Amino acid sequence: MEEIAQALKRLGLDDLARRNDLAGAFVVEATAAQIRELAATPGVQAIRLNRWHRTIRKS
C-alpha cells in the first residue's frame, strides 16, 4: 500500500485519494495517463473503473 501511496503522491493524486485499509484499496479520480502510470506500479494488482455504462434501446 505504501508503494501505491508514493505513486499517487508522485502523480499529484495523494490529496484526492481515499485509502481503504480494510479492502487494501485506494479510490481516486484519475486521467487515462495517470491510470496507465498507476498500472505500471508493481504493487497495483487491479484497477476497477467506477463508471456505469448503459445501453440505450432503439425503438
mmCIF file of the N, C-alpha and C atoms, coordinates in Angstrom:
data_MODEL
# 
_entry.id   MODEL 
# 
loop_
_atom_site.group_PDB 
_atom_site.id 
_atom_site.type_symbol 
_atom_site.label_atom_id 
_atom_site.label_alt_id 
_atom_site.label_comp_id 
_atom_site.label_asym_id 
_atom_site.label_entity_id 
_atom_site.label_seq_id 
_atom_site.pdbx_PDB_ins_code 
_atom_site.Cartn_x 
_atom_site.Cartn_y 
_atom_site.Cartn_z 
_atom_site.occupancy 
_atom_site.B_iso_or_equiv 
_atom_site.pdbx_formal_charge 
_atom_site.auth_seq_id 
_atom_site.auth_comp_id 
_atom_site.auth_asym_id 
_atom_site.auth_atom_id 
_atom_site.pdbx_PDB_model_num 
ATOM 1   N N  . MET A 1 1  ? 0.835   -1.193 0.000   1.00 0.00 ? 1  MET A N  1 
ATOM 2   C CA . MET A 1 1  ? 0.000   0.000  0.000   1.00 0.00 ? 1  MET A CA 1 
ATOM 3   C C  . MET A 1 1  ? 0.877   1.254  0.000   1.00 0.00 ? 1  MET A C  1 
ATOM 4   N N  . GLU A 1 2  ? 2.014   1.177  0.660   1.00 0.00 ? 2  GLU A N  1 
ATOM 5   C CA . GLU A 1 2  ? 2.875   2.358  0.750   1.00 0.00 ? 2  GLU A CA 1 
ATOM 6   C C  . GLU A 1 2  ? 3.471   2.702  -0.613  1.00 0.00 ? 2  GLU A C  1 
ATOM 7   N N  . GLU A 1 3  ? 3.793   1.669  -1.398  1.00 0.00 ? 3  GLU A N  1 
ATOM 8   C CA . GLU A 1 3  ? 4.337   1.899  -2.741  1.00 0.00 ? 3  GLU A CA 1 
ATOM 9   C C  . GLU A 1 3  ? 3.300   2.603  -3.626  1.00 0.00 ? 3  GLU A C  1 
ATOM 10  N N  . ILE A 1 4  ? 2.059   2.203  -3.502  1.00 0.00 ? 4  ILE A N  1 
ATOM 11  C CA . ILE A 1 4  ? 0.984   2.825  -4.280  1.00 0.00 ? 4  ILE A CA 1 
ATOM 12  C C  . ILE A 1 4  ? 0.741   4.246  -3.790  1.00 0.00 ? 4  ILE A C  1 
ATOM 13  N N  . ALA A 1 5  ? 0.815   4.454  -2.482  1.00 0.00 ? 5  ALA A N  1 
ATOM 14  C CA . ALA A 1 5  ? 0.654   5.800  -1.928  1.00 0.00 ? 5  ALA A CA 1 
ATOM 15  C C  . ALA A 1 5  ? 1.731   6.732  -2.471  1.00 0.00 ? 5  ALA A C  1 
ATOM 16  N N  . GLN A 1 6  ? 2.950   6.228  -2.600  1.00 0.00 ? 6  GLN A N  1 
ATOM 17  C CA . GLN A 1 6  ? 4.036   7.043  -3.158  1.00 0.00 ? 6  GLN A CA 1 
ATOM 18  C C  . GLN A 1 6  ? 3.786   7.361  -4.632  1.00 0.00 ? 6  GLN A C  1 
ATOM 19  N N  . ALA A 1 7  ? 3.259   6.395  -5.383  1.00 0.00 ? 7  ALA A N  1 
ATOM 20  C CA . ALA A 1 7  ? 2.939   6.630  -6.794  1.00 0.00 ? 7  ALA A CA 1 
ATOM 21  C C  . ALA A 1 7  ? 1.841   7.681  -6.923  1.00 0.00 ? 7  ALA A C  1 
ATOM 22  N N  . LEU A 1 8  ? 0.836   7.616  -6.056  1.00 0.00 ? 8  LEU A N  1 
ATOM 23  C CA . LEU A 1 8  ? -0.232  8.619  -6.072  1.00 0.00 ? 8  LEU A CA 1 
ATOM 24  C C  . LEU A 1 8  ? 0.321   10.001 -5.753  1.00 0.00 ? 8  LEU A C  1 
ATOM 25  N N  . LYS A 1 9  ? 1.247   10.061 -4.817  1.00 0.00 ? 9  LYS A N  1 
ATOM 26  C CA . LYS A 1 9  ? 1.866   11.343 -4.459  1.00 0.00 ? 9  LYS A CA 1 
ATOM 27  C C  . LYS A 1 9  ? 2.663   11.899 -5.638  1.00 0.00 ? 9  LYS A C  1 
ATOM 28  N N  . ARG A 1 10 ? 3.417   11.033 -6.310  1.00 0.00 ? 10 ARG A N  1 
ATOM 29  C CA . ARG A 1 10 ? 4.219   11.442 -7.463  1.00 0.00 ? 10 ARG A CA 1 
ATOM 30  C C  . ARG A 1 10 ? 3.335   12.005 -8.581  1.00 0.00 ? 10 ARG A C  1 
ATOM 31  N N  . LEU A 1 11 ? 2.117   11.454 -8.708  1.00 0.00 ? 11 LEU A N  1 
ATOM 32  C CA . LEU A 1 11 ? 1.183   11.906 -9.740  1.00 0.00 ? 11 LEU A CA 1 
ATOM 33  C C  . LEU A 1 11 ? 0.330   13.088 -9.288  1.00 0.00 ? 11 LEU A C  1 
ATOM 34  N N  . GLY A 1 12 ? 0.506   13.515 -8.037  1.00 0.00 ? 12 GLY A N  1 
ATOM 35  C CA . GLY A 1 12 ? -0.274  14.635 -7.520  1.00 0.00 ? 12 GLY A CA 1 
ATOM 36  C C  . GLY A 1 12 ? -1.691  14.258 -7.135  1.00 0.00 ? 12 GLY A C  1 
ATOM 37  N N  . LEU A 1 13 ? -1.930  12.975 -6.899  1.00 0.00 ? 13 LEU A N  1 
ATOM 38  C CA . LEU A 1 13 ? -3.267  12.493 -6.565  1.00 0.00 ? 13 LEU A CA 1 
ATOM 39  C C  . LEU A 1 13 ? -3.434  12.175 -5.084  1.00 0.00 ? 13 LEU A C  1 
ATOM 40  N N  . ASP A 1 14 ? -2.394  12.378 -4.296  1.00 0.00 ? 14 ASP A N  1 
ATOM 41  C CA . ASP A 1 14 ? -2.447  11.962 -2.895  1.00 0.00 ? 14 ASP A CA 1 
ATOM 42  C C  . ASP A 1 14 ? -3.483  12.726 -2.079  1.00 0.00 ? 14 ASP A C  1 
ATOM 43  N N  . ASP A 1 15 ? -3.741  13.989 -2.401  1.00 0.00 ? 15 ASP A N  1 
ATOM 44  C CA . ASP A 1 15 ? -4.753  14.751 -1.661  1.00 0.00 ? 15 ASP A CA 1 
ATOM 45  C C  . ASP A 1 15 ? -6.171  14.301 -2.006  1.00 0.00 ? 15 ASP A C  1 
ATOM 46  N N  . LEU A 1 16 ? -6.352  13.775 -3.224  1.00 0.00 ? 16 LEU A N  1 
ATOM 47  C CA . LEU A 1 16 ? -7.679  13.356 -3.679  1.00 0.00 ? 16 LEU A CA 1 
ATOM 48  C C  . LEU A 1 16 ? -7.996  11.902 -3.335  1.00 0.00 ? 16 LEU A C  1 
ATOM 49  N N  . ALA A 1 17 ? -6.964  11.111 -3.110  1.00 0.00 ? 17 ALA A N  1 
ATOM 50  C CA . ALA A 1 17 ? -7.143  9.673  -2.898  1.00 0.00 ? 17 ALA A CA 1 
ATOM 51  C C  . ALA A 1 17 ? -7.748  9.373  -1.534  1.00 0.00 ? 17 ALA A C  1 
ATOM 52  N N  . ARG A 1 18 ? -8.635  8.388  -1.512  1.00 0.00 ? 18 ARG A N  1 
ATOM 53  C CA . ARG A 1 18 ? -9.217  7.890  -0.270  1.00 0.00 ? 18 ARG A CA 1 
ATOM 54  C C  . ARG A 1 18 ? -8.701  6.472  -0.067  1.00 0.00 ? 18 ARG A C  1 
ATOM 55  N N  . ARG A 1 19 ? -8.097  6.243  1.082   1.00 0.00 ? 19 ARG A N  1 
ATOM 56  C CA . ARG A 1 19 ? -7.492  4.945  1.376   1.00 0.00 ? 19 ARG A CA 1 
ATOM 57  C C  . ARG A 1 19 ? -8.459  4.084  2.183   1.00 0.00 ? 19 ARG A C  1 
ATOM 58  N N  . ASN A 1 20 ? -8.631  2.841  1.749   1.00 0.00 ? 20 ASN A N  1 
ATOM 59  C CA . ASN A 1 20 ? -9.463  1.877  2.462   1.00 0.00 ? 20 ASN A CA 1 
ATOM 60  C C  . ASN A 1 20 ? -8.548  0.730  2.899   1.00 0.00 ? 20 ASN A C  1 
ATOM 61  N N  . ASP A 1 21 ? -8.064  0.815  4.138   1.00 0.00 ? 21 ASP A N  1 
ATOM 62  C CA . ASP A 1 21 ? -7.115  -0.188 4.629   1.00 0.00 ? 21 ASP A CA 1 
ATOM 63  C C  . ASP A 1 21 ? -7.726  -1.580 4.725   1.00 0.00 ? 21 ASP A C  1 
ATOM 64  N N  . LEU A 1 22 ? -8.997  -1.664 5.099   1.00 0.00 ? 22 LEU A N  1 
ATOM 65  C CA . LEU A 1 22 ? -9.650  -2.965 5.234   1.00 0.00 ? 22 LEU A CA 1 
ATOM 66  C C  . LEU A 1 22 ? -9.674  -3.707 3.894   1.00 0.00 ? 22 LEU A C  1 
ATOM 67  N N  . ALA A 1 23 ? -9.969  -2.987 2.821   1.00 0.00 ? 23 ALA A N  1 
ATOM 68  C CA . ALA A 1 23 ? -10.010 -3.590 1.487   1.00 0.00 ? 23 ALA A CA 1 
ATOM 69  C C  . ALA A 1 23 ? -8.638  -3.598 0.819   1.00 0.00 ? 23 ALA A C  1 
ATOM 70  N N  . GLY A 1 24 ? -7.685  -2.854 1.374   1.00 0.00 ? 24 GLY A N  1 
ATOM 71  C CA . GLY A 1 24 ? -6.369  -2.750 0.741   1.00 0.00 ? 24 GLY A CA 1 
ATOM 72  C C  . GLY A 1 24 ? -6.469  -2.018 -0.577  1.00 0.00 ? 24 GLY A C  1 
ATOM 73  N N  . ALA A 1 25 ? -7.223  -0.912 -0.578  1.00 0.00 ? 25 ALA A N  1 
ATOM 74  C CA . ALA A 1 25 ? -7.516  -0.224 -1.835  1.00 0.00 ? 25 ALA A CA 1 
ATOM 75  C C  . ALA A 1 25 ? -7.473  1.288  -1.674  1.00 0.00 ? 25 ALA A C  1 
ATOM 76  N N  . PHE A 1 26 ? -7.334  1.952  -2.810  1.00 0.00 ? 26 PHE A N  1 
ATOM 77  C CA . PHE A 1 26 ? -7.454  3.398  -2.893  1.00 0.00 ? 26 PHE A CA 1 
ATOM 78  C C  . PHE A 1 26 ? -8.584  3.721  -3.854  1.00 0.00 ? 26 PHE A C  1 
ATOM 79  N N  . VAL A 1 27 ? -9.258  4.828  -3.615  1.00 0.00 ? 27 VAL A N  1 
ATOM 80  C CA . VAL A 1 27 ? -10.277 5.337  -4.529  1.00 0.00 ? 27 VAL A CA 1 
ATOM 81  C C  . VAL A 1 27 ? -9.828  6.724  -4.939  1.00 0.00 ? 27 VAL A C  1 
ATOM 82  N N  . VAL A 1 28 ? -9.766  6.960  -6.242  1.00 0.00 ? 28 VAL A N  1 
ATOM 83  C CA . VAL A 1 28 ? -9.288  8.251  -6.733  1.00 0.00 ? 28 VAL A CA 1 
ATOM 84  C C  . VAL A 1 28 ? -9.802  8.484  -8.146  1.00 0.00 ? 28 VAL A C  1 
ATOM 85  N N  . GLU A 1 29 ? -10.056 9.736  -8.486  1.00 0.00 ? 29 GLU A N  1 
ATOM 86  C CA . GLU A 1 29 ? -10.369 10.098 -9.870  1.00 0.00 ? 29 GLU A CA 1 
ATOM 87  C C  . GLU A 1 29 ? -9.050  10.382 -10.568 1.00 0.00 ? 29 GLU A C  1 
ATOM 88  N N  . ALA A 1 30 ? -8.858  9.787  -11.734 1.00 0.00 ? 30 ALA A N  1 
ATOM 89  C CA . ALA A 1 30 ? -7.591  9.930  -12.450 1.00 0.00 ? 30 ALA A CA 1 
ATOM 90  C C  . ALA A 1 30 ? -7.837  9.999  -13.946 1.00 0.00 ? 30 ALA A C  1 
ATOM 91  N N  . THR A 1 31 ? -6.896  10.625 -14.633 1.00 0.00 ? 31 THR A N  1 
ATOM 92  C CA . THR A 1 31 ? -6.956  10.690 -16.092 1.00 0.00 ? 31 THR A CA 1 
ATOM 93  C C  . THR A 1 31 ? -6.449  9.365  -16.665 1.00 0.00 ? 31 THR A C  1 
ATOM 94  N N  . ALA A 1 32 ? -6.630  9.192  -17.957 1.00 0.00 ? 32 ALA A N  1 
ATOM 95  C CA . ALA A 1 32 ? -6.161  7.967  -18.614 1.00 0.00 ? 32 ALA A CA 1 
ATOM 96  C C  . ALA A 1 32 ? -4.647  7.820  -18.471 1.00 0.00 ? 32 ALA A C  1 
ATOM 97  N N  . ALA A 1 33 ? -3.916  8.913  -18.612 1.00 0.00 ? 33 ALA A N  1 
ATOM 98  C CA . ALA A 1 33 ? -2.455  8.868  -18.481 1.00 0.00 ? 33 ALA A CA 1 
ATOM 99  C C  . ALA A 1 33 ? -2.047  8.490  -17.057 1.00 0.00 ? 33 ALA A C  1 
ATOM 100 N N  . GLN A 1 34 ? -2.755  9.018  -16.070 1.00 0.00 ? 34 GLN A N  1 
ATOM 101 C CA . GLN A 1 34 ? -2.453  8.691  -14.680 1.00 0.00 ? 34 GLN A CA 1 
ATOM 102 C C  . GLN A 1 34 ? -2.769  7.227  -14.386 1.00 0.00 ? 34 GLN A C  1 
ATOM 103 N N  . ILE A 1 35 ? -3.833  6.712  -14.967 1.00 0.00 ? 35 ILE A N  1 
ATOM 104 C CA . ILE A 1 35 ? -4.183  5.299  -14.778 1.00 0.00 ? 35 ILE A CA 1 
ATOM 105 C C  . ILE A 1 35 ? -3.109  4.401  -15.385 1.00 0.00 ? 35 ILE A C  1 
ATOM 106 N N  . ARG A 1 36 ? -2.603  4.764  -16.562 1.00 0.00 ? 36 ARG A N  1 
ATOM 107 C CA . ARG A 1 36 ? -1.527  3.986  -17.177 1.00 0.00 ? 36 ARG A CA 1 
ATOM 108 C C  . ARG A 1 36 ? -0.292  3.975  -16.282 1.00 0.00 ? 36 ARG A C  1 
ATOM 109 N N  . GLU A 1 37 ? 0.034   5.128  -15.715 1.00 0.00 ? 37 GLU A N  1 
ATOM 110 C CA . GLU A 1 37 ? 1.186   5.231  -14.811 1.00 0.00 ? 37 GLU A CA 1 
ATOM 111 C C  . GLU A 1 37 ? 0.981   4.359  -13.572 1.00 0.00 ? 37 GLU A C  1 
ATOM 112 N N  . LEU A 1 38 ? -0.216  4.415  -13.005 1.00 0.00 ? 38 LEU A N  1 
ATOM 113 C CA . LEU A 1 38 ? -0.509  3.587  -11.829 1.00 0.00 ? 38 LEU A CA 1 
ATOM 114 C C  . LEU A 1 38 ? -0.471  2.101  -12.169 1.00 0.00 ? 38 LEU A C  1 
ATOM 115 N N  . ALA A 1 39 ? -0.956  1.741  -13.340 1.00 0.00 ? 39 ALA A N  1 
ATOM 116 C CA . ALA A 1 39 ? -0.976  0.338  -13.755 1.00 0.00 ? 39 ALA A CA 1 
ATOM 117 C C  . ALA A 1 39 ? 0.438   -0.228 -13.862 1.00 0.00 ? 39 ALA A C  1 
ATOM 118 N N  . ALA A 1 40 ? 1.411   0.628  -14.145 1.00 0.00 ? 40 ALA A N  1 
ATOM 119 C CA . ALA A 1 40 ? 2.799   0.192  -14.263 1.00 0.00 ? 40 ALA A CA 1 
ATOM 120 C C  . ALA A 1 40 ? 3.482   0.045  -12.902 1.00 0.00 ? 40 ALA A C  1 
ATOM 121 N N  . THR A 1 41 ? 2.824   0.472  -11.835 1.00 0.00 ? 41 THR A N  1 
ATOM 122 C CA . THR A 1 41 ? 3.381   0.356  -10.490 1.00 0.00 ? 41 THR A CA 1 
ATOM 123 C C  . THR A 1 41 ? 3.281   -1.102 -10.039 1.00 0.00 ? 41 THR A C  1 
ATOM 124 N N  . PRO A 1 42 ? 4.401   -1.706 -9.614  1.00 0.00 ? 42 PRO A N  1 
ATOM 125 C CA . PRO A 1 42 ? 4.391   -3.132 -9.263  1.00 0.00 ? 42 PRO A CA 1 
ATOM 126 C C  . PRO A 1 42 ? 3.377   -3.532 -8.188  1.00 0.00 ? 42 PRO A C  1 
ATOM 127 N N  . GLY A 1 43 ? 3.053   -2.656 -7.259  1.00 0.00 ? 43 GLY A N  1 
ATOM 128 C CA . GLY A 1 43 ? 2.133   -3.007 -6.183  1.00 0.00 ? 43 GLY A CA 1 
ATOM 129 C C  . GLY A 1 43 ? 0.674   -3.032 -6.582  1.00 0.00 ? 43 GLY A C  1 
ATOM 130 N N  . VAL A 1 44 ? 0.355   -2.542 -7.777  1.00 0.00 ? 44 VAL A N  1 
ATOM 131 C CA . VAL A 1 44 ? -1.042  -2.488 -8.223  1.00 0.00 ? 44 VAL A CA 1 
ATOM 132 C C  . VAL A 1 44 ? -1.448  -3.861 -8.746  1.00 0.00 ? 44 VAL A C  1 
ATOM 133 N N  . GLN A 1 45 ? -2.497  -4.424 -8.152  1.00 0.00 ? 45 GLN A N  1 
ATOM 134 C CA . GLN A 1 45 ? -2.976  -5.738 -8.576  1.00 0.00 ? 45 GLN A CA 1 
ATOM 135 C C  . GLN A 1 45 ? -4.173  -5.641 -9.506  1.00 0.00 ? 45 GLN A C  1 
ATOM 136 N N  . ALA A 1 46 ? -4.996  -4.619 -9.322  1.00 0.00 ? 46 ALA A N  1 
ATOM 137 C CA . ALA A 1 46 ? -6.191  -4.466 -10.157 1.00 0.00 ? 46 ALA A CA 1 
ATOM 138 C C  . ALA A 1 46 ? -6.617  -3.007 -10.160 1.00 0.00 ? 46 ALA A C  1 
ATOM 139 N N  . ILE A 1 47 ? -7.195  -2.588 -11.274 1.00 0.00 ? 47 ILE A N  1 
ATOM 140 C CA . ILE A 1 47 ? -7.793  -1.260 -11.389 1.00 0.00 ? 47 ILE A CA 1 
ATOM 141 C C  . ILE A 1 47 ? -9.220  -1.479 -11.862 1.00 0.00 ? 47 ILE A C  1 
ATOM 142 N N  . ARG A 1 48 ? -10.144 -1.001 -11.065 1.00 0.00 ? 48 ARG A N  1 
ATOM 143 C CA . ARG A 1 48 ? -11.561 -1.155 -11.419 1.00 0.00 ? 48 ARG A CA 1 
ATOM 144 C C  . ARG A 1 48 ? -12.152 0.219  -11.645 1.00 0.00 ? 48 ARG A C  1 
ATOM 145 N N  . LEU A 1 49 ? -12.762 0.395  -12.783 1.00 0.00 ? 49 LEU A N  1 
ATOM 146 C CA . LEU A 1 49 ? -13.397 1.665  -13.098 1.00 0.00 ? 49 LEU A CA 1 
ATOM 147 C C  . LEU A 1 49 ? -14.737 1.761  -12.392 1.00 0.00 ? 49 LEU A C  1 
ATOM 148 N N  . ASN A 1 50 ? -15.032 2.901  -11.883 1.00 0.00 ? 50 ASN A N  1 
ATOM 149 C CA . ASN A 1 50 ? -16.308 3.140  -11.212 1.00 0.00 ? 50 ASN A CA 1 
ATOM 150 C C  . ASN A 1 50 ? -17.170 3.978  -12.149 1.00 0.00 ? 50 ASN A C  1 
ATOM 151 N N  . ARG A 1 51 ? -17.633 3.333  -13.193 1.00 0.00 ? 51 ARG A N  1 
ATOM 152 C CA . ARG A 1 51 ? -18.411 4.031  -14.213 1.00 0.00 ? 51 ARG A CA 1 
ATOM 153 C C  . ARG A 1 51 ? -19.553 3.131  -14.639 1.00 0.00 ? 51 ARG A C  1 
ATOM 154 N N  . TRP A 1 52 ? -20.718 3.712  -14.716 1.00 0.00 ? 52 TRP A N  1 
ATOM 155 C CA . TRP A 1 52 ? -21.887 2.964  -15.169 1.00 0.00 ? 52 TRP A CA 1 
ATOM 156 C C  . TRP A 1 52 ? -22.029 3.135  -16.669 1.00 0.00 ? 52 TRP A C  1 
ATOM 157 N N  . HIS A 1 53 ? -22.149 2.027  -17.366 1.00 0.00 ? 53 HIS A N  1 
ATOM 158 C CA . HIS A 1 53 ? -22.404 2.053  -18.803 1.00 0.00 ? 53 HIS A CA 1 
ATOM 159 C C  . HIS A 1 53 ? -23.837 1.591  -19.021 1.00 0.00 ? 53 HIS A C  1 
ATOM 160 N N  . ARG A 1 54 ? -24.526 2.276  -19.859 1.00 0.00 ? 54 ARG A N  1 
ATOM 161 C CA . ARG A 1 54 ? -25.891 1.842  -20.143 1.00 0.00 ? 54 ARG A CA 1 
ATOM 162 C C  . ARG A 1 54 ? -26.103 1.820  -21.647 1.00 0.00 ? 54 ARG A C  1 
ATOM 163 N N  . THR A 1 55 ? -26.901 0.907  -22.059 1.00 0.00 ? 55 THR A N  1 
ATOM 164 C CA . THR A 1 55 ? -27.239 0.775  -23.466 1.00 0.00 ? 55 THR A CA 1 
ATOM 165 C C  . THR A 1 55 ? -28.602 1.415  -23.682 1.00 0.00 ? 55 THR A C  1 
ATOM 166 N N  . ILE A 1 56 ? -28.668 2.307  -24.620 1.00 0.00 ? 56 ILE A N  1 
ATOM 167 C CA . ILE A 1 56 ? -29.933 2.965  -24.940 1.00 0.00 ? 56 ILE A CA 1 
ATOM 168 C C  . ILE A 1 56 ? -30.591 2.166  -26.055 1.00 0.00 ? 56 ILE A C  1 
ATOM 169 N N  . ARG A 1 57 ? -31.803 1.687  -25.770 1.00 0.00 ? 57 ARG A N  1 
ATOM 170 C CA . ARG A 1 57 ? -32.522 0.902  -26.771 1.00 0.00 ? 57 ARG A CA 1 
ATOM 171 C C  . ARG A 1 57 ? -33.043 1.794  -27.881 1.00 0.00 ? 57 ARG A C  1 
ATOM 172 N N  . LYS A 1 58 ? -32.936 1.283  -29.078 1.00 0.00 ? 58 LYS A N  1 
ATOM 173 C CA . LYS A 1 58 ? -33.512 1.985  -30.227 1.00 0.00 ? 58 LYS A CA 1 
ATOM 174 C C  . LYS A 1 58 ? -34.934 1.482  -30.422 1.00 0.00 ? 58 LYS A C  1 
ATOM 175 N N  . SER A 1 59 ? -35.863 2.381  -30.549 1.00 0.00 ? 59 SER A N  1 
ATOM 176 C CA . SER A 1 59 ? -37.278 1.990  -30.713 1.00 0.00 ? 59 SER A CA 1 
ATOM 177 C C  . SER A 1 59 ? -37.584 1.618  -32.132 1.00 0.00 ? 59 SER A C  1 
# 
